[in-house]
Amino acid sequence: MEVVDEIVNSAVDIPRVETLIFPQLKSHNLHLHSVPQHDELVLATREEINRIFSLNWLGIESYLSVYSQYKSLLNGVASNEVEEFLQSEQVVLKSFKEHFDGYNRLIDQLYVLWVDVRLGIFSLSCTELNQLLISNGRTLLNQLSLFLAQHNRKINKSICERYEEIAKKLGEDPDDTQAMTELRKFVEEAQSITITGLLEEVKESLERLSFIIELVDLTDEDVKMNSSAFLWPKRIDPLFDEARLKLLTNQEKAVAKVNEMKENLEKVLNGLDEDIQEFKEKEVGRDMSEMYADKKLLDDITKRILECHKESQNVNNEEELLEFNATPFPLCQTLITEKAPFDTLWNTAINFFEQQDKWLNGPFSDLDAQTIQNELDDKTKLMLKLSRQLTNYPNPKKSASLIKQKLEKFKDYLPIINVVCYHGLRDRHWEKMSEVVGFPLKPKPGTPLNKILELDLGKYIEQLEEITQVHTVWNNEMFVVTLHVVL
């Protein structure tokens, strides 16, 4: 016990009073008798003091347990709990109220605690501790308040922005049926789902504000934002009414538009049908200019039919957007089917006459008899098929028959073409053929076939074919021999 030690030590070497009264005695070093630390009395006193101290210390330990419920305010546990709570994904007002009520209860309890506590021989001064605990509690309350105010500010801004976006969308004037349909769906969804959710958020914001307003001072911006958020539900209803009225007007316009589209399309299709009917009575022209003119008409009809088909799809798309049944336009396909034989007739005629001109007036050396025969055979079969398809149309059928006759007639030239256009002929072969016909026969490479046909070689065809056939056989034999040698 340090106190007992100090008392005993303080009594050591105390001068006797005589030395103070009689100065001459100072030099005699006279002192009062002192008690040593190991004296029985000192030891007994020390034990008694320890006993009394221990008995009174129990009261201090017992009173300090009162502060155990406030320990979290000192060791940082409460601060960490608040941080974790604020970092949670959802901000629920009920949870905030529970935290506020909990810390407010602690602070209220701290205010009524004794600041000076007499416990037997001890007196505890709790002023600084109580103030520190209250300050820490208020810091946590302030942290919660500021966070909730900031969160409410953020939510109100989001509410206003979403209302503004809805108002902007409702104010749009759709310029086509697609936009009108999208706006109608938006109005239905916004009023049944989005606005309901926003109203619930506004209600929650009002509850938060009622709680926050007692905790923090709101700025002018906060007051303005809160007012705007709470007024939007009343402001938005007239905008929905205007949008529905606008949609009704646009719906009527869209219906009128699609009816007009169908009417115009039917007129165009009927006009194209009349144009095709004219070809059912028409013969292929005698000259190329007339054939080209008719082909252009057919190509224009094809182009317009395709445009009508595209327009029919546009009509059906409009009808689908308006939730109408799709209108069929069978005449589109009918016109394509009915027009097909006439396209084939005129295209084949033009192609043949163009090729015939090339064959007759182009260099004979460029011709290949087999290629020409294949072309003539294909076109002949095509004209035969067309003649059957055009049974009910006398004039086009007549044209198909005439073209078939011209094809057959040109086939008569094939034997001569096969002879003179054979690319393996040599000078000796031309000399033999000249001997057969009785005049020099070898034409120049640029000589047109028409000039050769004027020579009337048909009556010598068998003899000429023998010469070319011998040449062919001889070439084949040389090929075999050469191949054998190479092998």
Buried (B, 14 or more C-beta within 10 A) or exposed (E): EEEBEEEBEEEEEEEBEEBEEEEEBEEEEEEEEEBEEEEEEBEEBBEEBEEEBEEEBEBEEEBEEEBEEBEBBEEEEBBEEBEEBBEEEEBEBEEBBEBBEEBEEBBEBBEEBEEEBEBEEEEBEBEEBBEBBBEBBEBBBEBBBBBBBEBBBEBBBBBBEBBEEBBEBBEBEBEEBEBBBBBBEBBEEBBEEBBEEBBEBBEBBBBBBEBBEEBBEBEEEBEEBBEBBBEBBEEBEEBBEEBBEBBEEBBEEBBEBBEEBBEEBBEBBEEBBEBBEEBBEBBBBEEEEEBEEBBEBBEEBBEBBEEBBEBBEEBBBBBEBBEEEEBEBEBBEBBBEBBEBBBBBBBBBBEBBEBBEBBBEBBBBEBEBEEBBEBBEEBBEBBEEBBEBBEEBEBBBBBBBBBBEBBEEBBEBBBBBBBBBBEEBEEEBBEBBEEBBEEEBEBEEEBBBBEBBEBEBEEBEEBBBEBBEEBEEEEEEEEEEEEEEEE
